[in-house]
Amino acid sequence: MCARRVAIVSAAYTPKPGSSRVRQTFKEMIVESAYQALNAIKMHPRELQAVAYGYHGEGISEYGGLGPTISDALGISPAPTFMSTANCTSSSVSFQMAHQMVASGEYDIVLCGGFEKMTDHFNYAEYIGSSTECEYDYFLGISHTDAFALATAEYFEKYGYAGREADVLATFGRQMRIYAHNTPTATRYGVPIPSLETLKNSEACGSMLAWGEASGCAILVAEHLVHRYTTQPVFVRGCAYTGVSHYFGTRYHNPTLQFPGLPKDVGMAVSANSLACAEIAYKKAGITAKDIDVAQVYDLLGAGLIQMESMGVCGPGQAGDFVLEGGIALDGQLPLNTDGGNIGRGHASGCDGILHITELFRQLRGESNNQVKGARIGVSQNLGGYAAHNSVIVLSND
């Protein structure tokens, strides 16, 4: 266990992460989000002792060795910037890096975050598709995005949702649009909310991500410095980051995965990695799934259903009915992705984890536009590749 408590004192991201920012460089985008967070608490950049930042990978940005570049752009050199490249969990990992840096006592104040800049080159789709086992799956024409479709089909087949697939996906997608409609920083803010029938007849029944570009960051400080910056800190209760092979075959049989208590029927629809990650994080935080008041998950196609079950919010096969019964709505059992998620808020791969953190930060301070009454504990469950990376972060306001 880490010796020091760590608090988030500010968090922000560039608006509408499901849109392109063609006229802005990635450096300008990072600076915009960082100074937004700094200015909110009247912190001078020189107070930052280090930075941890994530991006999907060097193939995505076509710009290697980014750490010193970010330190320079923020005006804090020679303070170091440590980088993470963990696909869609990149900024979740940079957040966990920053947490460890402060909790260990090595640093007192660290800025963390992530960015995505897909319009910087023409081969974005090809590069992001390589977030897969390239020696096998990808060279055979299957990418991690295809895996989400396979997992969704397996989930509905495994748990008897035949004939109701469109209802589940459209209901989930519509709820994301309802949340985004009320969130000023979301891509679908103010956009009219379509009917269920309209979504059922749209691409993937309205469950596709809103792809785009963004940068986001959070500022973490040691508990004894919180009073300098805010009277409403949000504390990191516990977190975990786990990894397994990108190779899809190991979702069904992975003899190298050593974790007691995993179910025997793991596969695409039952993620062993996600289950293990949640259990580790909950143990560190001293909570169970019943303690969660609000959550953020990765929500492409049926991934949100699988993630809810991995978190222990629902039993195996129950997440689809949970959605249909209003369980993820603001007045439901567990309000989910209250900023609209990747579907409504927008999806900027290297930034996704910090988008989660920013909304939970708002919720636990009573500042969300879709506020969960009395929210005390929030959880981010994020994945990268197809659940090759998994991150779970538990936050609380006490």
C-alpha positions, 0 to 999 in steps of 0.5 A: 500500500502507498503511504500518502493519500493523493488528491485530484485538485483540478481536471479539464479537457478540450471540448467536444472530443468527438470532433476534429481540431485540424487547425490546432497542433497536438502541442497547442491542444495539450497546452490548452487543456493543461492551462485550463486545469491550472487556471481553475485553481490559480496554480502556476505551471512552475509549481508542477514538479513532473508530468505523466502523459499518454497517447495511443502510440508513436505510430498514431502521432508520428512523433517519437520521444514526446516527453521533453516536447511536452515539458517544453510546450508547458513551459516547465523544463527541465521538469520531466514528462513520463510517457505511456502508450497503452492504446485507449487506456493510455491516459488511465495509465498516466493517471496511475503513474502520477498517483504512484509518483505522488503517493511514493513521496518522490513528487508532491504535485504532478500533472497527468493526462493524454491526447489524441490527434488523428488528423496529423496523418493519413494512415490513422485507421491503419495504425490504430488497427494495429492495437492488436496481435500483429503477428497473428490476428491483424495480418489475417485482417482482424483488428481489435475493433472487429473484436468488439463486434465479435464480443458483442455477438458472443454476449448476446448469443451466450445469454439468450438475447436473440431478437432483443440485441437492437433494443439493448444497444439502442437503449444504451446509445440513447441514454448516452445521448441524453447525458451528452445533450446536457453536458456542455463539453460533450460532442453531442451537447444540445443535439436532438435526441433520436427515438429508439426506433431511429437508433435501432435502424441506424449504424450499430443501433446507435452504439458506435463511438464518436471518434475525434481529437482531444487532450485532457489532464488532471492535477494530483497533489499530496494530501498535505497540499490540498488546502492551497488549491481547493476545498473540494478535493477528490481522493484516489482510493485505489487503482489497478492496471493489468494486461494480457496478450492481444491475441484473441485466442488467449481470451478463451485459453490463457495458461499464463494468466494466474489469478485465483477465482476466475470463472472457467467460462471466460472468453470474448464476453467474459473478460478475465483481465477485466475481472482480475483488474476490478478485484485488485482495485476494489481490494486496494480501495476497500470497497465492493461493487455495491459501494459504487455511486457512479461509474464510467466505462468503455462503451463501444457496441456491447463493451459497456455491458461486458464491463458492467459485469466485470465490475460486479454491477450485474451478474453474468448475462444481466447487463442487457436487462439492466440497461433495458430496465433503466439501470444506467439512467440518472435515477437508476441503480448505477448511473453510467457514463453521465457525460455521454461516454464515448458515444455521446461525449466523444472518443479520443483514444489516448485521452479516454481515461482522463475523460472518465476522471474529469466526469467523476471529478465533477460528480464527486464535487457536485458539479456535473450537469447530470448530477448523481445525488449524494455521489461519494464513490466513483469508478472508472473501468477502461480498456485498451486493445480488446481488453488486453489492457485494463484499468480500474480507478476508484475515487471518493470525496472523503 
